[in-house]
Amino acid sequence: MASESQHSQVLPGDAPKPKLPPVPKGSTIRRRPIPTRTPSTHASRRIYVTARTPFRSVTTRVRKQLDKNLRSASASTKAFTNQLAAKKNASLDDRVRAISARTRPGGNSSGSGIGLEDAGEVVVLGTGHAIQRVVEVALFFQKQADCVVQLKTGSVGAVDDVVEEGDEEWGGEGQERVRMMSSLEASIRLR
């Protein structure tokens, strides 16, 4: 008996959230766009996906962005290979030793040793029904030998307007409701 009463107690910080009140008769709900969502462009490292976004176009955009990140990282002077190339008088043996010392567990970097570990990542985002499409894209790139994929889950609060029968304008004096939506973020980067 004592153990049942202990399990049924609700902690102060874990209080269940109350349900939203029912919509009054004659009212409708108008959904607003999800806040803080900047549109994804061809140059953006964040790609927003909907349930209707074609799979192949998402994978093509991610691959193009990864290649662009790789090109920009290899052109920078921070790349380890460019630092080695700057030493004109270093022999080939010295360069090979520097690369092998860098890739050892005691070295200051991990990866292939060519210094392109900071080539950047591409983030694919989806909410609601688009989560399935994000998972499909993540699985596609996880099967690729040159990519590393990490998934992060989260919630996004979307604001809806309750519009009464006589008030047909946006942003009237009606009520606002916050609806929570699940979201998934897949960060894809090169090895």
VENVEN-V31936 format. One record per residue. N is the residue number from 0. SS is DSSP state (H for helix, E for strand, - for the rest). PSI is psi as a letter, one per 20 degrees, with the letter a starting at -180 (NA if undefined). OMEGA is omega as a letter, one per 20 degrees, with the letter a starting at -180 (none if undefined). Layout:
N	SS	PSI	OMEGA
N	SS	PSI	OMEGA
This chain:
0	-	g	a
1	H	h	a
2	H	h	r
3	H	h	a
4	H	h	r
5	H	h	a
6	H	h	a
7	-	i	r
8	-	q	r
9	-	p	r
10	-	q	a
11	H	h	a
12	H	i	a
13	H	k	a
14	-	p	r
15	-	q	r
16	-	p	r
17	-	q	r
18	-	q	r
19	-	q	r
20	-	q	r
21	-	q	r
22	-	p	r
23	-	q	r
24	-	p	r
25	-	i	r
26	-	q	r
27	E	r	r
28	E	p	r
29	E	p	a
30	E	p	r
31	-	r	r
32	-	q	r
33	-	p	a
34	-	r	r
35	-	k	r
36	-	o	r
37	-	q	a
38	-	q	r
39	-	p	r
40	-	r	a
41	-	h	a
42	-	i	a
43	-	q	r
44	-	j	r
45	E	p	a
46	E	o	r
47	E	p	a
48	-	p	r
49	-	r	a
50	-	h	a
51	-	i	r
52	-	p	r
53	-	p	a
54	H	g	a
55	H	h	a
56	H	h	r
57	H	g	a
58	H	h	r
59	H	g	r
60	H	g	r
61	H	g	a
62	H	g	r
63	H	g	r
64	H	h	r
65	H	g	r
66	H	h	r
67	H	g	r
68	H	h	r
69	H	g	r
70	H	g	a
71	H	h	r
72	H	h	a
73	H	h	r
74	H	i	a
75	-	q	a
76	-	i	r
77	-	i	a
78	-	p	a
79	H	h	r
80	H	h	r
81	H	h	r
82	H	h	r
83	H	h	a
84	H	h	r
85	H	h	r
86	-	n	a
87	-	h	a
88	-	i	a
89	-	p	r
90	-	r	r
91	H	h	r
92	H	g	r
93	H	h	r
94	H	g	r
95	H	g	r
96	H	h	r
97	H	g	r
98	H	g	a
99	H	h	r
100	H	h	a
101	H	h	a
102	H	i	r
103	-	q	r
104	-	h	r
105	-	i	a
106	-	r	a
107	-	j	a
108	-	q	r
109	-	r	r
110	-	b	a
111	-	i	r
112	-	i	a
113	-	i	r
114	-	j	a
115	-	k	a
116	-	h	a
117	-	k	a
118	-	i	r
119	-	r	a
120	E	r	r
121	E	p	a
122	E	p	r
123	E	p	a
124	E	q	r
125	E	q	r
126	E	q	r
127	H	c	a
128	H	i	a
129	H	i	r
130	H	h	r
131	H	g	a
132	H	h	r
133	H	g	r
134	H	g	r
135	H	g	r
136	H	g	r
137	H	g	r
138	H	h	r
139	H	g	a
140	H	h	r
141	H	h	r
142	-	i	r
143	-	q	a
144	-	h	a
145	-	j	a
146	E	q	r
147	E	p	a
148	E	p	r
149	E	p	r
150	E	q	r
151	E	p	r
152	E	q	r
153	E	a	r
154	E	q	r
155	E	p	r
156	E	p	r
157	E	p	a
158	E	p	r
159	E	q	r
160	E	p	r
161	E	o	a
162	E	p	r
163	-	r	a
164	-	g	a
165	-	i	a
166	-	o	a
167	-	j	a
168	-	q	r
169	-	q	r
170	-	k	r
171	-	a	a
172	-	j	a
173	-	a	a
174	E	q	r
175	E	q	r
176	E	q	r
177	E	p	a
178	E	p	a
179	E	p	r
180	E	q	r
181	E	q	r
182	E	q	r
183	E	p	a
184	E	p	r
185	E	o	r
186	E	p	a
187	E	p	r
188	E	r	r
189	E	q	r
190	-	NA	none
